[in-house]
Amino acid sequence: MTATPAALEPLPDAEAEVVQLTQELIRIDSSNWGDAPETVGEAEVAEYCAARLREVGLDPEIIATTRSARQAVCVRIPGTDPSAPALLLHGHIDVVPAIAEDWTHPPFGAELDEGFVWGRGAVDMKDMDAMILAVVRAWARNGISPRRDVVVLFLPDEEAGSRHGSHWLVDNRPDLFEGVSEAIGEVGGFSLTVRDDLRLYPIQTAEKGIRWLRLRAKGRAGHGSMLHDDNAVTALCEAVTRVGRHQWPVRRTKTVDAFLDQLSQAYGVDLTGGELDKVMAHLGTLGMLVGATMQNTANPTMLSAGYKHNVIPGEATASIDGRVLPGYEEEFEDTIRAIVGDAVTIETVVEDMAIEAPFDTLTVDLMAAALKAEDPGARTIPYMISGGTDAKAFTRHGIDCYGFSPLQMPADLDYWRLFHGVDERVPVDGLRFGVRVLDRFLRAC
């Protein structure tokens, strides 16, 4: 398939305000502490987004999901072709917490320094929220309509499993997704510099599934000073050690194969037939992501047992963060059961699907064309992320989901280390680039 970028009038007002919008969003502390009462900032961000949309004559709906502090915002932008399927454009408004003393700049200060906006959410994902607002506001001011309906959603709770956000909306507000065939959100469209005339822009087409497990061992409680052959802590730790040290086999999916093939061409080396550790070593930090998308993973993350030093507890529990490749769910479950053994029970705490969307589509071609129009050295490639996004929920409605939050990054900046990291920041020039690309793509789509 091919696509030609349209000759569009630029939207200087969108570029002019995207930095300010990013700063104002970051300054609202919408840290997601799960179900704790401290999780309150999402409602303020929702009100902010709705107010910015109302300023330009749009009529957004604020939706309280599971409680008043968990709020989403939705507005539908009518397209010029009512027969065309709608496009969902979504961003989450919550962020992971930040410890201020660890940061160079205040995490909720949104300071401008060295050409960057600094703060929690700068790349995950208040930058994209700001780009969406900037483009949609500019459309309204300039009387611009997209070809197909664009459904804009700002969502809570992505950072804690989306139960209070996208999953709730899919279950309770199916009307919002009427006619939607594809969705655009995080995480993709960022640049990886290979050389001066070549930058790769990975488009997320797949996500691993989630299996958050709780292992539970039971034993005979007793005095810590006595001989004891039925210790729950011992049984649990043995099982956890086996899980943590298990070497999962490499499994190649079509998305990862396409990703490695494109990398091979870009770097001029053969990555498709190498061993996993050699591939990871060649790719550096990106290799951690690539390695995780070539196998199932199960990492122990929490342990809990006992209440006193000299009391052997009757029960011990551990948390396992499992991530599953598309098509290898059964292998994961059978392997975990065999590793853990019969003495330890397995409970599923969170389960969500692995997803994979096609890359050879007109919509993806239009992403590539929009990027190429702004960066002649751009080349798009498909990839899979090891984590999860709101896309998992939307896939339940048969929607093909893509990570496309366009952003041109400095060649020496490690994009993936910014996610959930200290000193998260986004380049000002990258934000303006993203607005131009997003506008081009949405109007052509």
Summary of the structure (lengths in Angstrom):
residues: 445
radius of gyration: 23.1
end to end distance: 14.0
largest distance: 80.9
contacts: 1530
relative contact order: 0.19
helix: 35%
strand: 25%
